[in-house]
Every structure is written in structure tokens, then in C-alpha cells.
Amino acid sequence: MTTTMKTAEELKTVVSLWVDRSFNYIDLSNSEKVFDQMLFEHIETNHTEQTASAFLLDYLYEGDFKESEMESALEYVQQEHQDEFMEYADQDHYPMWSTLFEFRSEPSESTLEAARKAGFGIISSSDSYNAMLFVKGAGYSFYSAHWIPMYLGLSWVRTDDFEGVDYSHV
């Protein structure tokens, strides 16, 4: 079976439909009220392998890590630069945009992992909400930076049609 390569606009349309069908849009200020101004207690930690790797690059510790013979960047920074890493990882790890994206049905761990890899912050499910995603930045395209990479990272998505498509401008 041959596949036809799609365009970036077609990819954005597919992803936009998926987002609209899969998420409820929750106002940040409403969720903060529901959580008695303690929303931060429900935000998953940003202490991940990806954040640790970024920390090593930003603070020029990558060479030291490679010399350490440790296999995990996260393990290395937690052992060798714990305080500095905690400050780095927790800095700006809060919704910057006023909308949270609540999954309409509880997501699988692989879906949450695709969201993490795409740069979303995650708020754990609670009695009031299913798991929610948030964006930690503003002033750029959420589609090219977050939604499209997440969608393409989902295990059930056929990515062949979009292989090689440059979606950085959508």
C-alpha cells in the first residue's frame, strides 16, 4: 500500500480535530479556585531525564557527566548538583497560559509520556478533573512546539503519511 505525503497544513488540521475532540478547555483561575490556590501540589514534577539533560547542557556539566560513568543524567544531577538542579527544574514549572487542557477520558501512561516528551506540563487527575496538560511558555505556536509532536508520538498514530513534513511554521 502506498502512502501519500501530507502537508503541514493537513497535519495541523488533523491534530486540531484531535485536540478539539480529546480535551476540555479549563480556565486556569477556575482550577486554582477548585484546588484552593494549591494547584502546584497537583503538578507532576519536572525532574525528568530530559530536564536533567537540558540542565547539563545549560550549566556546562555535560563533560563531567560523561566522565562520571553514570548512565542516567537524572541520577547524576540528583547526586552531584542536587540543589542547583532542583532550582533549575522547578523554575517556571507552572502554567503560563490561562488555559489548561483536560483529557476528556483518563489517558494512558504512554499518552502522558508523549505529552511530557512534547514539552507539556502535567497536572495529575483529581476528584474534580481528569489529568490536564499545560504550557509553560507563551508567544509561540503551541501546535508546532507541543500538539503536533505529542500527536506524532502517540502509539496509535500512523506517522508514515507525515514523515518528513516540516511543520515548524504552523
N, C-alpha and C positions, 0 to 999 in steps of 0.2 A: 504494500500500500504506500503510495506516495503522499507526502505531506506538502502543503503549500505554506510557504513562509508568510507570516502575518506582518503587518506594520506595527509601529509603536502605538499609533492611534487605535488600532484594533485591539492591541493588548490592553491599553488603558480602558477601553470600553468594556472588555470582558472583566477586568479587575474591578472597575467601578460598579458593575452589576453585582458582582460577588460581594463587595463591601456593603452595598445597599441591602442585599438580601440576608447578610450574615450578622450584621451589627445593629444595635440600637445606639443612638447618639445621646449621651448623658452629659448634662451641663456640669462642669467641674464644681461650681459653687453649690449646686444641689447635693452632689455626692459628699462634699465636705460637711454639709449640714447633717446628712444621714449618718456620717461617721463621727459626729460631734467634734469636728475640726481635728480628727485624729487619722485622717486618710493615710498619712505617711506610715502608720503601723500596718497597713494592708498592702503596701507596695513591696513587691519582691526585691530582694537585694540585687545590687548591680555588681556584686563580687563574683564575676564570671571569668572564665578563661580568656574571653575576648577583651574584657576590660583590663585584665592583667597584662595582656599582650600590648594593648594601647599604652598602658602606664609605662611599661618597659621602654617603648619607643619614645614616648614624650619626655621621660626623665633620663634617657640615655643609659639605661641599665641593661640593655639587651645583651651586650658583650659579657657583663658579669653573670647574667643568667646562663648564657651558653657555656661559660667556664665552670659553672656550678655543677654540671652534670645532672641536674634535676630535669625531669621530663615535663613537669607541669609549670607553666608560667604562674598560675594562680598559687600553687603551693610555694613557689619561690618567693613571690612578693609578700605572701602572708607570713613567711618565716623571716625574710631579710629586711623588708620595708613595710611592716605591718601598719604603723600609724600613718605614714605618708600615703600608702595605698588606700587605706580606709577613707582618708580625707578626699583623695582623688576620685574614688569610686562613688562616694556619696554626694559629691558636689553636683548640684543641678540635676539630681535624680528625682525630679518631681514634674508633674505635668506643666508644661509651659503654655500650651494652647488650652483654650477654655472648654474643649470637648473631649470627653472620654468615649471610647468605643467598646460597648458591652457586647460580648458574644450573645447571640440570641439563644444558643444552646451551649451547654458546657463543653469547652474544647478539649481535645485530646492533648496529651503531653507533647506529641510530635508537632501539633499545630502551635502550641505555645513556644516550642523550640524554634520553629520557623519565624515566629514573631520576634523572639529575642535576637535571632541572627539578623533580622531586618532592622534592628535598632529600636524597636518599641520597648517601652517600659510596661510592666505588667502589674496589675492590681489583682490580688487573689480574690476568688469568689467569696461571698459572704451570705448572710441571711437575706440581705437586701438586693444583691446584684450577683449575676454570673461574673466570671473573670472579665476584666476590662483591660484594654490597651490604652496607652497614652504616648504622646510625642513630647520629647524633652527639648525641642527646638522650635524655631519659627522662622519665617522668611525664606522658605524654600519649598519645592514641590514634594509633598508627602507621598505622592504616587511614585515618583521616580526613586525617592530615597527609602520608602518604607513599604507601601502597599504592594507594589509590583514585585520587589524582591521577596516579600513574605509569600505572596500568591505562588510565585515560581518555586518556592521552597516547600510547598505542601506536597505530601507524598502522593496524593491522588490527582495532581495536575499533570496533564501531558504537556511537557515543555518543548517537545520537538518542533511544533509549529512556530515557536518564538525564539528558537536558537539563533543567536547572532543578531537579534534585534536590539538596536541602540535605543533605549527608552529614557536616556538621561535628560532629554529635553521636554518630556511630557509632565 
